Amino acid sequence: MKSIYAVFLCFGLAVCLLFASCSAVSVAPVFSGGAFSNAPSGTSSQAGDSSMPNAGVRYALALEEPAQQRFDSFAPRIVSILEKRLQAFGLKGRVYIQNGQVIAEVLAPMGLREAQTFGEYLFMQATLRIAMSDGTTPLTSDNIQSAQLYARSPSCEPNANIILLTFTQDGADILYEATAMEAQIHGNLEISFDGLLLYSPLIEEPVQDGKLFITGAFDQTGAQTLVNMLNCGALPCGVQIANMDLIEE
């Protein structure tokens, strides 16, 4: 049985931004995937915290404040995105709203400790932000139209995979204006994912076609995982696991 954790291995290594080609860049570690490298294949007896068979786990999610106060506005969007993530990663389950909480049921056997770690990745906000040197953030995940794996250039590192980001028309216009301004002052953009700085490239010319390239030392599985997360969209707010319990067979 394929491990459900394998789909999250892309976060074990850094992500960098490239503009026109795969040039030499410095890569810094961002996420540690060590906990998932030898993940069990999904039986609760392997989890170490439960020897009883189970069909999966049920998560009750609370929205971070102040979003919780506007639950009815945020919750449907969160349900839609989490349903897309389950589908994108080939996981069976369902997501629904109940008693002021978002409930996510993942039908894959695991123990509670596994479920906690797995949930922290599944429910990450997954927001990509591109900030200018003056601190303003003109572009986010909401401006991305699509993400896809791109053919790796021979000039890249052997294990590097490239992801092509295509921005919406509004996003492309903003990207052009932002990079044109930075190019005039030889400034930098700061690209972050869920608050972690990934790369800060020097801008020498404006980006005119609304496309950016992301590369890193992750393998193809990892690159596809990042593509899936971006295509599913970022959660509109942070969520926390309020409670979780195993689903009995």
PEPE-V365316 format. One record per residue. RES is the residue in one small letter. PSI is psi in radians with two decimals (NA if undefined). Layout:
BEGIN
RES/PSI
RES/PSI
END
This chain:
BEGIN
m/2.28
k/2.32
s/2.34
i/-0.25
y/-0.31
a/-0.49
v/-0.24
f/0.20
l/-0.26
c/-0.39
f/0.14
g/-0.27
l/3.01
a/2.79
v/2.35
c/2.75
l/2.34
l/2.62
f/-0.91
a/-0.54
s/3.01
c/1.45
s/2.98
a/2.27
v/2.76
s/2.43
v/2.23
a/2.49
p/2.46
v/-1.05
f/2.58
s/2.13
g/0.19
g/-0.64
a/-0.31
f/-0.10
s/-0.69
n/0.74
a/2.52
p/2.81
s/0.13
g/0.12
t/2.42
s/-0.45
s/-0.40
q/-0.22
a/-0.45
g/-0.23
d/0.11
s/2.26
s/-0.02
m/2.40
p/2.55
n/2.83
a/-0.22
g/-2.74
v/2.55
r/2.13
y/2.35
a/2.11
l/2.38
a/2.46
l/2.47
e/2.53
e/2.57
p/0.12
a/-0.59
q/-0.55
q/-0.30
r/0.75
f/-0.79
d/-0.41
s/-0.63
f/-0.61
a/-0.79
p/-0.67
r/-0.71
i/-0.75
v/-0.80
s/-0.77
i/-0.76
l/-0.61
e/-0.70
k/-0.67
r/-0.77
l/-0.78
q/-0.74
a/-0.60
f/0.17
g/0.53
l/2.39
k/2.56
g/-2.95
r/2.75
v/2.32
y/3.02
i/2.32
q/2.17
n/0.81
g/0.33
q/2.68
v/2.19
i/2.24
a/2.11
e/2.13
v/2.05
l/1.33
a/2.10
p/2.33
m/2.83
g/3.01
l/-0.67
r/-0.70
e/-0.75
a/-0.66
q/-0.84
t/-0.75
f/-0.75
g/-0.62
e/-0.52
y/-0.76
l/-0.61
f/0.29
m/2.60
q/-0.61
a/0.84
t/2.13
l/2.26
r/2.43
i/1.97
a/2.61
m/2.99
s/-0.34
d/0.06
g/-0.21
t/2.65
t/1.53
p/-0.32
l/2.41
t/-3.04
s/-0.50
d/-0.35
n/-0.01
i/2.18
q/-0.74
s/2.77
a/2.49
q/2.70
l/2.46
y/2.59
a/2.31
r/2.29
s/2.46
p/-0.38
s/-0.15
c/2.94
e/2.60
p/-0.65
n/0.15
a/2.41
n/2.57
i/2.38
i/2.27
l/2.15
l/2.22
t/2.19
f/2.74
t/2.96
q/-0.78
d/-0.73
g/-0.68
a/-0.70
d/-0.75
i/-0.71
l/-0.75
y/-0.84
e/-0.73
a/-0.79
t/-0.50
a/-0.74
m/-0.76
e/-0.62
a/-0.59
q/-0.55
i/0.13
h/0.83
g/-3.11
n/2.62
l/2.58
e/2.09
i/2.13
s/2.74
f/2.01
d/0.76
g/-0.09
l/2.17
l/2.20
l/-0.78
y/2.64
s/1.41
p/2.57
l/2.28
i/2.10
e/-0.37
e/2.66
p/2.62
v/2.06
q/-0.27
d/0.10
g/0.42
k/2.46
l/2.69
f/2.32
i/2.36
t/2.90
g/-3.13
a/0.39
f/2.75
d/-3.08
q/-0.65
t/-0.76
g/-0.75
a/-0.71
q/-0.60
t/-0.79
l/-0.69
v/-0.79
n/-0.79
m/-0.75
l/-0.69
n/-0.51
c/-0.46
g/2.77
a/2.54
l/2.49
p/-0.22
c/2.92
g/2.61
v/2.68
q/2.58
i/1.87
a/-0.58
n/2.66
m/2.58
d/2.70
l/2.49
i/2.09
e/2.58
e/NA
END
